Amino acid sequence: MAEYARDQQITLALSGASGAPYALALLQCLVKAGMQVHLLVSGAARVVLATEQGEQWPGKPELLAEYLCERYGAEPGQIRAYGKEEWFSPVASGSGAPRRMVICPCSMGTVASIASGASDNLIERAADVVIKEKGQLILVPRESPLSEIHLENLLKLARMGVTIMPAAPGFYHQPKTIDDLVDFMVARILDHLGVDQDLVSRWGYGANPGSKPEA
């Protein structure tokens, strides 16, 4: 099993907001880029996966990691999954957690818990660790409309240095399919993580700034 340097590791968490296709596409891209992914999936996220994608993921973390590694052609150990109270996992401690974390999709309940420092489950604790260690935390919320409570919590986190990246795809790249809209958001997340991507061209490159580059 290969060992990954800390800068080759990312924590990816799925909470209960709508937006499962973003998470699946992001996971696939991270694996393709050679990153090791520490995966956290809430119970509500499993409901969303079943509702939006018709997917029933294995309940045990080790079986889930094995399933996803096979599905995405990952190396053994490239995807590691953890239970919601697996407090001895690397992501639960500043000495072992990756410096980068994305919660995609991110529910407003998760936003509120992180903003308050609740740390009642491993997703919340992992986010708390990244914040306290001055790492990079990206939240991809999908909610509309936003209440004053939501906005206050998001602003509080943004002032701490958390990147708030709502699931709001653009249309200037002239998307033809749902996958095109998903790719737009995933490309923006990867750009902020500093992970190379070829899903969407950057603005100002080529005749159509948002079109996919030729292979």
PyMOL CGO cylinders between C-alpha atoms (Angstrom):
from pymol import cmd
from pymol.cgo import CYLINDER

trace = [
    CYLINDER, 0.00, 0.00, 0.00, 1.46, 3.32, -1.06, 0.3, 1, 1, 1, 1, 1, 1,
    CYLINDER, 1.46, 3.32, -1.06, 2.22, 6.04, 1.47, 0.3, 1, 1, 1, 1, 1, 1,
    CYLINDER, 2.22, 6.04, 1.47, 1.05, 9.57, 0.68, 0.3, 1, 1, 1, 1, 1, 1,
    CYLINDER, 1.05, 9.57, 0.68, 2.72, 12.78, 1.73, 0.3, 1, 1, 1, 1, 1, 1,
    CYLINDER, 2.72, 12.78, 1.73, 0.53, 15.17, 3.65, 0.3, 1, 1, 1, 1, 1, 1,
    CYLINDER, 0.53, 15.17, 3.65, 0.25, 17.53, 0.70, 0.3, 1, 1, 1, 1, 1, 1,
    CYLINDER, 0.25, 17.53, 0.70, -1.12, 14.64, -1.37, 0.3, 1, 1, 1, 1, 1, 1,
    CYLINDER, -1.12, 14.64, -1.37, -4.01, 14.06, 1.03, 0.3, 1, 1, 1, 1, 1, 1,
    CYLINDER, -4.01, 14.06, 1.03, -7.45, 15.67, 1.17, 0.3, 1, 1, 1, 1, 1, 1,
    CYLINDER, -7.45, 15.67, 1.17, -10.43, 15.12, 3.42, 0.3, 1, 1, 1, 1, 1, 1,
    CYLINDER, -10.43, 15.12, 3.42, -13.73, 14.95, 1.53, 0.3, 1, 1, 1, 1, 1, 1,
    CYLINDER, -13.73, 14.95, 1.53, -16.96, 14.97, 3.51, 0.3, 1, 1, 1, 1, 1, 1,
    CYLINDER, -16.96, 14.97, 3.51, -20.52, 14.55, 2.26, 0.3, 1, 1, 1, 1, 1, 1,
    CYLINDER, -20.52, 14.55, 2.26, -23.33, 15.91, 4.40, 0.3, 1, 1, 1, 1, 1, 1,
    CYLINDER, -23.33, 15.91, 4.40, -27.07, 16.00, 3.86, 0.3, 1, 1, 1, 1, 1, 1,
    CYLINDER, -27.07, 16.00, 3.86, -27.58, 18.84, 1.38, 0.3, 1, 1, 1, 1, 1, 1,
    CYLINDER, -27.58, 18.84, 1.38, -28.67, 18.25, -2.20, 0.3, 1, 1, 1, 1, 1, 1,
    CYLINDER, -28.67, 18.25, -2.20, -25.77, 17.91, -4.62, 0.3, 1, 1, 1, 1, 1, 1,
    CYLINDER, -25.77, 17.91, -4.62, -24.58, 14.29, -4.65, 0.3, 1, 1, 1, 1, 1, 1,
    CYLINDER, -24.58, 14.29, -4.65, -23.38, 14.53, -8.31, 0.3, 1, 1, 1, 1, 1, 1,
    CYLINDER, -23.38, 14.53, -8.31, -20.86, 17.19, -7.29, 0.3, 1, 1, 1, 1, 1, 1,
    CYLINDER, -20.86, 17.19, -7.29, -19.40, 14.93, -4.62, 0.3, 1, 1, 1, 1, 1, 1,
    CYLINDER, -19.40, 14.93, -4.62, -19.10, 11.92, -6.93, 0.3, 1, 1, 1, 1, 1, 1,
    CYLINDER, -19.10, 11.92, -6.93, -17.44, 13.92, -9.69, 0.3, 1, 1, 1, 1, 1, 1,
    CYLINDER, -17.44, 13.92, -9.69, -15.06, 15.57, -7.22, 0.3, 1, 1, 1, 1, 1, 1,
    CYLINDER, -15.06, 15.57, -7.22, -14.08, 12.23, -5.72, 0.3, 1, 1, 1, 1, 1, 1,
    CYLINDER, -14.08, 12.23, -5.72, -13.37, 10.83, -9.17, 0.3, 1, 1, 1, 1, 1, 1,
    CYLINDER, -13.37, 10.83, -9.17, -11.20, 13.82, -10.09, 0.3, 1, 1, 1, 1, 1, 1,
    CYLINDER, -11.20, 13.82, -10.09, -9.22, 13.69, -6.85, 0.3, 1, 1, 1, 1, 1, 1,
    CYLINDER, -9.22, 13.69, -6.85, -8.47, 10.01, -7.39, 0.3, 1, 1, 1, 1, 1, 1,
    CYLINDER, -8.47, 10.01, -7.39, -7.47, 10.67, -11.00, 0.3, 1, 1, 1, 1, 1, 1,
    CYLINDER, -7.47, 10.67, -11.00, -5.11, 13.41, -9.79, 0.3, 1, 1, 1, 1, 1, 1,
    CYLINDER, -5.11, 13.41, -9.79, -3.35, 10.92, -7.51, 0.3, 1, 1, 1, 1, 1, 1,
    CYLINDER, -3.35, 10.92, -7.51, -4.63, 12.34, -4.24, 0.3, 1, 1, 1, 1, 1, 1,
    CYLINDER, -4.63, 12.34, -4.24, -5.38, 10.22, -1.22, 0.3, 1, 1, 1, 1, 1, 1,
    CYLINDER, -5.38, 10.22, -1.22, -8.93, 10.91, -0.10, 0.3, 1, 1, 1, 1, 1, 1,
    CYLINDER, -8.93, 10.91, -0.10, -10.07, 10.60, 3.51, 0.3, 1, 1, 1, 1, 1, 1,
    CYLINDER, -10.07, 10.60, 3.51, -13.82, 10.15, 3.08, 0.3, 1, 1, 1, 1, 1, 1,
    CYLINDER, -13.82, 10.15, 3.08, -16.55, 11.01, 5.58, 0.3, 1, 1, 1, 1, 1, 1,
    CYLINDER, -16.55, 11.01, 5.58, -20.21, 10.36, 4.78, 0.3, 1, 1, 1, 1, 1, 1,
    CYLINDER, -20.21, 10.36, 4.78, -23.07, 11.37, 7.06, 0.3, 1, 1, 1, 1, 1, 1,
    CYLINDER, -23.07, 11.37, 7.06, -26.28, 9.37, 7.43, 0.3, 1, 1, 1, 1, 1, 1,
    CYLINDER, -26.28, 9.37, 7.43, -28.22, 12.16, 5.75, 0.3, 1, 1, 1, 1, 1, 1,
    CYLINDER, -28.22, 12.16, 5.75, -25.75, 12.14, 2.84, 0.3, 1, 1, 1, 1, 1, 1,
    CYLINDER, -25.75, 12.14, 2.84, -26.53, 8.47, 2.29, 0.3, 1, 1, 1, 1, 1, 1,
    CYLINDER, -26.53, 8.47, 2.29, -30.21, 9.37, 1.99, 0.3, 1, 1, 1, 1, 1, 1,
    CYLINDER, -30.21, 9.37, 1.99, -29.34, 12.06, -0.57, 0.3, 1, 1, 1, 1, 1, 1,
    CYLINDER, -29.34, 12.06, -0.57, -27.17, 9.62, -2.54, 0.3, 1, 1, 1, 1, 1, 1,
    CYLINDER, -27.17, 9.62, -2.54, -30.04, 7.15, -2.68, 0.3, 1, 1, 1, 1, 1, 1,
    CYLINDER, -30.04, 7.15, -2.68, -32.56, 9.84, -3.64, 0.3, 1, 1, 1, 1, 1, 1,
    CYLINDER, -32.56, 9.84, -3.64, -30.53, 11.71, -6.26, 0.3, 1, 1, 1, 1, 1, 1,
    CYLINDER, -30.53, 11.71, -6.26, -28.33, 8.93, -7.65, 0.3, 1, 1, 1, 1, 1, 1,
    CYLINDER, -28.33, 8.93, -7.65, -30.16, 5.73, -6.72, 0.3, 1, 1, 1, 1, 1, 1,
    CYLINDER, -30.16, 5.73, -6.72, -27.03, 4.54, -4.91, 0.3, 1, 1, 1, 1, 1, 1,
    CYLINDER, -27.03, 4.54, -4.91, -26.80, 2.45, -1.77, 0.3, 1, 1, 1, 1, 1, 1,
    CYLINDER, -26.80, 2.45, -1.77, -23.24, 2.60, -0.45, 0.3, 1, 1, 1, 1, 1, 1,
    CYLINDER, -23.24, 2.60, -0.45, -21.85, -0.07, 1.91, 0.3, 1, 1, 1, 1, 1, 1,
    CYLINDER, -21.85, -0.07, 1.91, -22.40, 0.83, 5.54, 0.3, 1, 1, 1, 1, 1, 1,
    CYLINDER, -22.40, 0.83, 5.54, -19.06, -0.34, 6.93, 0.3, 1, 1, 1, 1, 1, 1,
    CYLINDER, -19.06, -0.34, 6.93, -16.20, 2.11, 6.26, 0.3, 1, 1, 1, 1, 1, 1,
    CYLINDER, -16.20, 2.11, 6.26, -13.74, -0.55, 5.14, 0.3, 1, 1, 1, 1, 1, 1,
    CYLINDER, -13.74, -0.55, 5.14, -16.24, -2.01, 2.66, 0.3, 1, 1, 1, 1, 1, 1,
    CYLINDER, -16.24, -2.01, 2.66, -17.10, 1.45, 1.39, 0.3, 1, 1, 1, 1, 1, 1,
    CYLINDER, -17.10, 1.45, 1.39, -13.44, 2.27, 0.78, 0.3, 1, 1, 1, 1, 1, 1,
    CYLINDER, -13.44, 2.27, 0.78, -12.96, -1.03, -1.06, 0.3, 1, 1, 1, 1, 1, 1,
    CYLINDER, -12.96, -1.03, -1.06, -16.06, -0.43, -3.17, 0.3, 1, 1, 1, 1, 1, 1,
    CYLINDER, -16.06, -0.43, -3.17, -15.06, 3.10, -4.15, 0.3, 1, 1, 1, 1, 1, 1,
    CYLINDER, -15.06, 3.10, -4.15, -11.45, 2.17, -4.87, 0.3, 1, 1, 1, 1, 1, 1,
    CYLINDER, -11.45, 2.17, -4.87, -12.66, -0.48, -7.31, 0.3, 1, 1, 1, 1, 1, 1,
    CYLINDER, -12.66, -0.48, -7.31, -15.28, 1.84, -8.81, 0.3, 1, 1, 1, 1, 1, 1,
    CYLINDER, -15.28, 1.84, -8.81, -12.85, 4.69, -9.51, 0.3, 1, 1, 1, 1, 1, 1,
    CYLINDER, -12.85, 4.69, -9.51, -9.77, 2.63, -10.26, 0.3, 1, 1, 1, 1, 1, 1,
    CYLINDER, -9.77, 2.63, -10.26, -7.97, 3.89, -7.17, 0.3, 1, 1, 1, 1, 1, 1,
    CYLINDER, -7.97, 3.89, -7.17, -4.87, 2.29, -5.69, 0.3, 1, 1, 1, 1, 1, 1,
    CYLINDER, -4.87, 2.29, -5.69, -5.38, 0.22, -2.53, 0.3, 1, 1, 1, 1, 1, 1,
    CYLINDER, -5.38, 0.22, -2.53, -5.61, 2.66, 0.36, 0.3, 1, 1, 1, 1, 1, 1,
    CYLINDER, -5.61, 2.66, 0.36, -6.02, 5.71, -1.88, 0.3, 1, 1, 1, 1, 1, 1,
    CYLINDER, -6.02, 5.71, -1.88, -9.57, 6.13, -0.57, 0.3, 1, 1, 1, 1, 1, 1,
    CYLINDER, -9.57, 6.13, -0.57, -9.97, 5.71, 3.19, 0.3, 1, 1, 1, 1, 1, 1,
    CYLINDER, -9.97, 5.71, 3.19, -13.41, 5.91, 4.78, 0.3, 1, 1, 1, 1, 1, 1,
    CYLINDER, -13.41, 5.91, 4.78, -14.29, 6.47, 8.43, 0.3, 1, 1, 1, 1, 1, 1,
    CYLINDER, -14.29, 6.47, 8.43, -17.34, 6.15, 10.66, 0.3, 1, 1, 1, 1, 1, 1,
    CYLINDER, -17.34, 6.15, 10.66, -18.99, 9.20, 12.22, 0.3, 1, 1, 1, 1, 1, 1,
    CYLINDER, -18.99, 9.20, 12.22, -17.45, 8.50, 15.64, 0.3, 1, 1, 1, 1, 1, 1,
    CYLINDER, -17.45, 8.50, 15.64, -14.09, 7.12, 14.60, 0.3, 1, 1, 1, 1, 1, 1,
    CYLINDER, -14.09, 7.12, 14.60, -12.18, 9.48, 16.87, 0.3, 1, 1, 1, 1, 1, 1,
    CYLINDER, -12.18, 9.48, 16.87, -8.83, 7.74, 16.40, 0.3, 1, 1, 1, 1, 1, 1,
    CYLINDER, -8.83, 7.74, 16.40, -8.80, 8.39, 12.66, 0.3, 1, 1, 1, 1, 1, 1,
    CYLINDER, -8.80, 8.39, 12.66, -6.14, 10.78, 11.26, 0.3, 1, 1, 1, 1, 1, 1,
    CYLINDER, -6.14, 10.78, 11.26, -8.69, 13.49, 10.45, 0.3, 1, 1, 1, 1, 1, 1,
    CYLINDER, -8.69, 13.49, 10.45, -9.62, 13.85, 14.13, 0.3, 1, 1, 1, 1, 1, 1,
    CYLINDER, -9.62, 13.85, 14.13, -6.23, 15.23, 15.16, 0.3, 1, 1, 1, 1, 1, 1,
    CYLINDER, -6.23, 15.23, 15.16, -4.15, 18.18, 14.07, 0.3, 1, 1, 1, 1, 1, 1,
    CYLINDER, -4.15, 18.18, 14.07, -1.07, 15.98, 14.04, 0.3, 1, 1, 1, 1, 1, 1,
    CYLINDER, -1.07, 15.98, 14.04, -2.49, 13.64, 11.42, 0.3, 1, 1, 1, 1, 1, 1,
    CYLINDER, -2.49, 13.64, 11.42, -5.22, 15.41, 9.47, 0.3, 1, 1, 1, 1, 1, 1,
    CYLINDER, -5.22, 15.41, 9.47, -4.73, 16.56, 5.88, 0.3, 1, 1, 1, 1, 1, 1,
    CYLINDER, -4.73, 16.56, 5.88, -4.26, 20.31, 5.56, 0.3, 1, 1, 1, 1, 1, 1,
    CYLINDER, -4.26, 20.31, 5.56, -7.12, 20.56, 3.05, 0.3, 1, 1, 1, 1, 1, 1,
    CYLINDER, -7.12, 20.56, 3.05, -10.77, 19.60, 3.45, 0.3, 1, 1, 1, 1, 1, 1,
    CYLINDER, -10.77, 19.60, 3.45, -13.89, 19.98, 1.32, 0.3, 1, 1, 1, 1, 1, 1,
    CYLINDER, -13.89, 19.98, 1.32, -17.46, 19.42, 2.51, 0.3, 1, 1, 1, 1, 1, 1,
    CYLINDER, -17.46, 19.42, 2.51, -19.47, 18.85, -0.65, 0.3, 1, 1, 1, 1, 1, 1,
    CYLINDER, -19.47, 18.85, -0.65, -22.38, 19.11, -0.44, 0.3, 1, 1, 1, 1, 1, 1,
    CYLINDER, -22.38, 19.11, -0.44, -22.58, 20.95, 2.87, 0.3, 1, 1, 1, 1, 1, 1,
    CYLINDER, -22.58, 20.95, 2.87, -25.88, 21.22, 4.71, 0.3, 1, 1, 1, 1, 1, 1,
    CYLINDER, -25.88, 21.22, 4.71, -26.80, 24.29, 6.72, 0.3, 1, 1, 1, 1, 1, 1,
    CYLINDER, -26.80, 24.29, 6.72, -26.97, 22.09, 9.80, 0.3, 1, 1, 1, 1, 1, 1,
    CYLINDER, -26.97, 22.09, 9.80, -23.33, 21.17, 9.26, 0.3, 1, 1, 1, 1, 1, 1,
    CYLINDER, -23.33, 21.17, 9.26, -22.47, 24.83, 8.67, 0.3, 1, 1, 1, 1, 1, 1,
    CYLINDER, -22.47, 24.83, 8.67, -24.13, 25.75, 11.98, 0.3, 1, 1, 1, 1, 1, 1,
    CYLINDER, -24.13, 25.75, 11.98, -22.35, 23.00, 13.88, 0.3, 1, 1, 1, 1, 1, 1,
    CYLINDER, -22.35, 23.00, 13.88, -18.94, 23.96, 12.51, 0.3, 1, 1, 1, 1, 1, 1,
    CYLINDER, -18.94, 23.96, 12.51, -19.57, 27.65, 13.20, 0.3, 1, 1, 1, 1, 1, 1,
    CYLINDER, -19.57, 27.65, 13.20, -20.43, 26.85, 16.82, 0.3, 1, 1, 1, 1, 1, 1,
    CYLINDER, -20.43, 26.85, 16.82, -17.53, 24.43, 17.29, 0.3, 1, 1, 1, 1, 1, 1,
    CYLINDER, -17.53, 24.43, 17.29, -19.88, 21.59, 18.28, 0.3, 1, 1, 1, 1, 1, 1,
    CYLINDER, -19.88, 21.59, 18.28, -17.67, 18.73, 16.99, 0.3, 1, 1, 1, 1, 1, 1,
    CYLINDER, -17.67, 18.73, 16.99, -20.41, 16.18, 17.71, 0.3, 1, 1, 1, 1, 1, 1,
    CYLINDER, -20.41, 16.18, 17.71, -19.35, 13.87, 14.86, 0.3, 1, 1, 1, 1, 1, 1,
    CYLINDER, -19.35, 13.87, 14.86, -16.24, 13.23, 12.80, 0.3, 1, 1, 1, 1, 1, 1,
    CYLINDER, -16.24, 13.23, 12.80, -17.20, 15.60, 9.97, 0.3, 1, 1, 1, 1, 1, 1,
    CYLINDER, -17.20, 15.60, 9.97, -17.58, 18.48, 12.42, 0.3, 1, 1, 1, 1, 1, 1,
    CYLINDER, -17.58, 18.48, 12.42, -14.42, 17.53, 14.30, 0.3, 1, 1, 1, 1, 1, 1,
    CYLINDER, -14.42, 17.53, 14.30, -12.39, 17.23, 11.08, 0.3, 1, 1, 1, 1, 1, 1,
    CYLINDER, -12.39, 17.23, 11.08, -13.54, 20.70, 10.01, 0.3, 1, 1, 1, 1, 1, 1,
    CYLINDER, -13.54, 20.70, 10.01, -12.72, 22.07, 13.46, 0.3, 1, 1, 1, 1, 1, 1,
    CYLINDER, -12.72, 22.07, 13.46, -9.23, 20.59, 13.18, 0.3, 1, 1, 1, 1, 1, 1,
    CYLINDER, -9.23, 20.59, 13.18, -8.58, 22.19, 9.79, 0.3, 1, 1, 1, 1, 1, 1,
    CYLINDER, -8.58, 22.19, 9.79, -9.72, 25.58, 11.09, 0.3, 1, 1, 1, 1, 1, 1,
    CYLINDER, -9.72, 25.58, 11.09, -7.60, 25.44, 14.24, 0.3, 1, 1, 1, 1, 1, 1,
    CYLINDER, -7.60, 25.44, 14.24, -4.56, 24.25, 12.32, 0.3, 1, 1, 1, 1, 1, 1,
    CYLINDER, -4.56, 24.25, 12.32, -4.95, 27.14, 9.84, 0.3, 1, 1, 1, 1, 1, 1,
    CYLINDER, -4.95, 27.14, 9.84, -5.51, 24.77, 6.94, 0.3, 1, 1, 1, 1, 1, 1,
    CYLINDER, -5.51, 24.77, 6.94, -7.84, 25.12, 3.93, 0.3, 1, 1, 1, 1, 1, 1,
    CYLINDER, -7.84, 25.12, 3.93, -11.53, 24.36, 4.42, 0.3, 1, 1, 1, 1, 1, 1,
    CYLINDER, -11.53, 24.36, 4.42, -13.97, 24.68, 1.52, 0.3, 1, 1, 1, 1, 1, 1,
    CYLINDER, -13.97, 24.68, 1.52, -17.71, 24.43, 2.09, 0.3, 1, 1, 1, 1, 1, 1,
    CYLINDER, -17.71, 24.43, 2.09, -20.08, 23.83, -0.84, 0.3, 1, 1, 1, 1, 1, 1,
    CYLINDER, -20.08, 23.83, -0.84, -23.56, 24.64, 0.47, 0.3, 1, 1, 1, 1, 1, 1,
    CYLINDER, -23.56, 24.64, 0.47, -26.73, 24.17, -1.57, 0.3, 1, 1, 1, 1, 1, 1,
    CYLINDER, -26.73, 24.17, -1.57, -29.66, 25.97, 0.00, 0.3, 1, 1, 1, 1, 1, 1,
    CYLINDER, -29.66, 25.97, 0.00, -32.18, 28.54, -1.21, 0.3, 1, 1, 1, 1, 1, 1,
    CYLINDER, -32.18, 28.54, -1.21, -33.28, 30.95, 0.04, 0.3, 1, 1, 1, 1, 1, 1,
    CYLINDER, -33.28, 30.95, 0.04, -30.71, 31.66, 2.73, 0.3, 1, 1, 1, 1, 1, 1,
    CYLINDER, -30.71, 31.66, 2.73, -32.08, 32.75, 6.09, 0.3, 1, 1, 1, 1, 1, 1,
    CYLINDER, -32.08, 32.75, 6.09, -30.42, 35.31, 8.35, 0.3, 1, 1, 1, 1, 1, 1,
    CYLINDER, -30.42, 35.31, 8.35, -29.17, 32.41, 10.47, 0.3, 1, 1, 1, 1, 1, 1,
    CYLINDER, -29.17, 32.41, 10.47, -27.53, 30.77, 7.45, 0.3, 1, 1, 1, 1, 1, 1,
    CYLINDER, -27.53, 30.77, 7.45, -25.92, 34.03, 6.36, 0.3, 1, 1, 1, 1, 1, 1,
    CYLINDER, -25.92, 34.03, 6.36, -24.61, 34.80, 9.84, 0.3, 1, 1, 1, 1, 1, 1,
    CYLINDER, -24.61, 34.80, 9.84, -23.05, 31.35, 10.16, 0.3, 1, 1, 1, 1, 1, 1,
    CYLINDER, -23.05, 31.35, 10.16, -21.47, 31.55, 6.70, 0.3, 1, 1, 1, 1, 1, 1,
    CYLINDER, -21.47, 31.55, 6.70, -20.11, 35.01, 7.39, 0.3, 1, 1, 1, 1, 1, 1,
    CYLINDER, -20.11, 35.01, 7.39, -18.66, 33.86, 10.70, 0.3, 1, 1, 1, 1, 1, 1,
    CYLINDER, -18.66, 33.86, 10.70, -16.82, 31.02, 8.97, 0.3, 1, 1, 1, 1, 1, 1,
    CYLINDER, -16.82, 31.02, 8.97, -15.68, 33.22, 6.07, 0.3, 1, 1, 1, 1, 1, 1,
    CYLINDER, -15.68, 33.22, 6.07, -14.12, 35.62, 8.56, 0.3, 1, 1, 1, 1, 1, 1,
    CYLINDER, -14.12, 35.62, 8.56, -12.15, 32.66, 9.94, 0.3, 1, 1, 1, 1, 1, 1,
    CYLINDER, -12.15, 32.66, 9.94, -10.70, 32.01, 6.50, 0.3, 1, 1, 1, 1, 1, 1,
    CYLINDER, -10.70, 32.01, 6.50, -13.11, 29.29, 5.38, 0.3, 1, 1, 1, 1, 1, 1,
    CYLINDER, -13.11, 29.29, 5.38, -13.90, 29.37, 1.66, 0.3, 1, 1, 1, 1, 1, 1,
    CYLINDER, -13.90, 29.37, 1.66, -17.65, 29.46, 1.01, 0.3, 1, 1, 1, 1, 1, 1,
    CYLINDER, -17.65, 29.46, 1.01, -18.32, 28.15, -2.49, 0.3, 1, 1, 1, 1, 1, 1,
    CYLINDER, -18.32, 28.15, -2.49, -22.08, 27.75, -3.08, 0.3, 1, 1, 1, 1, 1, 1,
    CYLINDER, -22.08, 27.75, -3.08, -23.14, 25.15, -5.63, 0.3, 1, 1, 1, 1, 1, 1,
    CYLINDER, -23.14, 25.15, -5.63, -23.99, 27.81, -8.22, 0.3, 1, 1, 1, 1, 1, 1,
    CYLINDER, -23.99, 27.81, -8.22, -22.66, 26.79, -11.65, 0.3, 1, 1, 1, 1, 1, 1,
    CYLINDER, -22.66, 26.79, -11.65, -22.16, 29.41, -14.33, 0.3, 1, 1, 1, 1, 1, 1,
    CYLINDER, -22.16, 29.41, -14.33, -23.59, 29.35, -17.83, 0.3, 1, 1, 1, 1, 1, 1,
    CYLINDER, -23.59, 29.35, -17.83, -21.04, 31.33, -19.83, 0.3, 1, 1, 1, 1, 1, 1,
    CYLINDER, -21.04, 31.33, -19.83, -19.39, 28.07, -20.89, 0.3, 1, 1, 1, 1, 1, 1,
    CYLINDER, -19.39, 28.07, -20.89, -22.65, 27.16, -22.64, 0.3, 1, 1, 1, 1, 1, 1,
    CYLINDER, -22.65, 27.16, -22.64, -23.39, 23.89, -20.84, 0.3, 1, 1, 1, 1, 1, 1,
    CYLINDER, -23.39, 23.89, -20.84, -25.25, 21.25, -22.83, 0.3, 1, 1, 1, 1, 1, 1,
    CYLINDER, -25.25, 21.25, -22.83, -25.80, 18.65, -20.11, 0.3, 1, 1, 1, 1, 1, 1,
    CYLINDER, -25.80, 18.65, -20.11, -26.15, 18.34, -16.35, 0.3, 1, 1, 1, 1, 1, 1,
    CYLINDER, -26.15, 18.34, -16.35, -22.64, 16.90, -16.32, 0.3, 1, 1, 1, 1, 1, 1,
    CYLINDER, -22.64, 16.90, -16.32, -21.38, 20.17, -17.82, 0.3, 1, 1, 1, 1, 1, 1,
    CYLINDER, -21.38, 20.17, -17.82, -22.94, 22.09, -14.91, 0.3, 1, 1, 1, 1, 1, 1,
    CYLINDER, -22.94, 22.09, -14.91, -21.45, 19.67, -12.39, 0.3, 1, 1, 1, 1, 1, 1,
    CYLINDER, -21.45, 19.67, -12.39, -18.03, 19.92, -14.04, 0.3, 1, 1, 1, 1, 1, 1,
    CYLINDER, -18.03, 19.92, -14.04, -18.11, 23.71, -13.74, 0.3, 1, 1, 1, 1, 1, 1,
    CYLINDER, -18.11, 23.71, -13.74, -18.42, 23.56, -9.96, 0.3, 1, 1, 1, 1, 1, 1,
    CYLINDER, -18.42, 23.56, -9.96, -15.97, 20.71, -9.54, 0.3, 1, 1, 1, 1, 1, 1,
    CYLINDER, -15.97, 20.71, -9.54, -13.41, 22.58, -11.64, 0.3, 1, 1, 1, 1, 1, 1,
    CYLINDER, -13.41, 22.58, -11.64, -13.73, 25.64, -9.39, 0.3, 1, 1, 1, 1, 1, 1,
    CYLINDER, -13.73, 25.64, -9.39, -13.25, 23.49, -6.28, 0.3, 1, 1, 1, 1, 1, 1,
    CYLINDER, -13.25, 23.49, -6.28, -10.17, 21.82, -7.77, 0.3, 1, 1, 1, 1, 1, 1,
    CYLINDER, -10.17, 21.82, -7.77, -8.74, 25.21, -8.76, 0.3, 1, 1, 1, 1, 1, 1,
    CYLINDER, -8.74, 25.21, -8.76, -9.03, 26.42, -5.18, 0.3, 1, 1, 1, 1, 1, 1,
    CYLINDER, -9.03, 26.42, -5.18, -7.42, 23.23, -3.90, 0.3, 1, 1, 1, 1, 1, 1,
    CYLINDER, -7.42, 23.23, -3.90, -4.52, 23.70, -6.30, 0.3, 1, 1, 1, 1, 1, 1,
    CYLINDER, -4.52, 23.70, -6.30, -5.27, 20.40, -8.02, 0.3, 1, 1, 1, 1, 1, 1,
    CYLINDER, -5.27, 20.40, -8.02, -4.81, 20.39, -11.79, 0.3, 1, 1, 1, 1, 1, 1,
    CYLINDER, -4.81, 20.39, -11.79, -8.02, 19.90, -13.76, 0.3, 1, 1, 1, 1, 1, 1,
    CYLINDER, -8.02, 19.90, -13.76, -9.01, 19.76, -17.42, 0.3, 1, 1, 1, 1, 1, 1,
    CYLINDER, -9.01, 19.76, -17.42, -12.78, 19.88, -16.94, 0.3, 1, 1, 1, 1, 1, 1,
    CYLINDER, -12.78, 19.88, -16.94, -13.26, 23.56, -17.79, 0.3, 1, 1, 1, 1, 1, 1,
    CYLINDER, -13.26, 23.56, -17.79, -10.88, 26.09, -19.32, 0.3, 1, 1, 1, 1, 1, 1,
    CYLINDER, -10.88, 26.09, -19.32, -10.08, 29.22, -17.36, 0.3, 1, 1, 1, 1, 1, 1,
    CYLINDER, -10.08, 29.22, -17.36, -11.54, 32.55, -18.40, 0.3, 1, 1, 1, 1, 1, 1,
    CYLINDER, -11.54, 32.55, -18.40, -9.74, 34.16, -21.32, 0.3, 1, 1, 1, 1, 1, 1,
    CYLINDER, -9.74, 34.16, -21.32, -8.23, 30.99, -22.78, 0.3, 1, 1, 1, 1, 1, 1,
    CYLINDER, -8.23, 30.99, -22.78, -9.63, 29.95, -26.15, 0.3, 1, 1, 1, 1, 1, 1,
    CYLINDER, -9.63, 29.95, -26.15, -12.58, 31.22, -28.15, 0.3, 1, 1, 1, 1, 1, 1,
    CYLINDER, -12.58, 31.22, -28.15, -15.04, 29.92, -25.60, 0.3, 1, 1, 1, 1, 1, 1,
    CYLINDER, -15.04, 29.92, -25.60, -13.58, 30.63, -22.13, 0.3, 1, 1, 1, 1, 1, 1,
    CYLINDER, -13.58, 30.63, -22.13, -15.59, 27.90, -20.49, 0.3, 1, 1, 1, 1, 1, 1,
    CYLINDER, -15.59, 27.90, -20.49, -15.33, 25.13, -23.05, 0.3, 1, 1, 1, 1, 1, 1,
    CYLINDER, -15.33, 25.13, -23.05, -13.46, 21.93, -22.35, 0.3, 1, 1, 1, 1, 1, 1,
    CYLINDER, -13.46, 21.93, -22.35, -9.95, 21.92, -23.80, 0.3, 1, 1, 1, 1, 1, 1,
    CYLINDER, -9.95, 21.92, -23.80, -9.24, 19.55, -26.65, 0.3, 1, 1, 1, 1, 1, 1,
    CYLINDER, -9.24, 19.55, -26.65, -7.57, 16.30, -25.71, 0.3, 1, 1, 1, 1, 1, 1,
]
cmd.load_cgo(trace, "trace")
